[in-house]
Amino acid sequence: MKTYTFLDLVKTATLRKRTFTMLFIWFATSFSYYGLALNLQGFKVNIYLLMVLFGLVDYPAKLAGLLTAYYIGRRAAQMAALLLAGFTSVALIFIAEDMAILRASLAVFGKGFLGCAFNIVYLLTGELFPTVMRQTSIGAGSTMARVGAMLAPLVIHSGDIYPLLPQIVYAVVCLSAGLAALMLPETRNTNLPDTVDDLQKKKGRKAQQMKNQSVLDERESSTSF
């Protein structure tokens, strides 16, 4: 039985697109998540209370993520969670530091959205790649998440240069990842590929269906005139 490595994730154009997009989403989710979680002192409220709220918000957020992915689709749920977290980071840039309660509340919501995104990215990654390399893809994504977690505290220190810089970086990365999710196909209610050949055939069938639909639309358009 063949052993699949990371190199197999970038062998074809379809796999490369999915791999690099998912790696960026993993990185951005973890980077922004730990950027918020490790900056408790920056919100000028009781850090112990904020720590409790940060922990509690994960439970409803993760449940909401699973329900959203089930009902509206994995890609849409992933994109929505990251964009909402990014907009929360943007809002924190413009709210004055003396409005500590509002800033802390937004931070709790932002962490909740990122917790939601974390749950969905596991599900989406497992469904985007063929069975033979599913664990490899999740392992690669998890590695990128660790890289994001390591870099997040370093960005916090960039606040010594410009106080708003960390929040700007987190917002840009998060919003970019949310938009990057548009490049991924929807996997809800679809047959998952078992091999790379299955993935290529599935893509070919989808392209043919789109071509046939385009021909039908042209015929209907010409008939109407």
Secondary structure, DSSP 8 states (H G I E B T S, - for coil): -----GGGGGSSHHHHHHHHHHHHHHHHHHHHHHHHHT-GGGG-S-HHHHHHHHHHTHHHHHHHHHHHHHHH-HHHHHHHHHHHHHHHHHHHHHS-TT-HHHHHHHHHHHHHHHHHHHHHHHHHHHHHS-GGGHHHHHHHHHHHHHHHHHHHHHHHHGGGT-TTHHHHHHHHHHHHHHHHGGGS---TT----SSHHHHHHHHHHHHHHHHHHHHHHHHHHHHH-
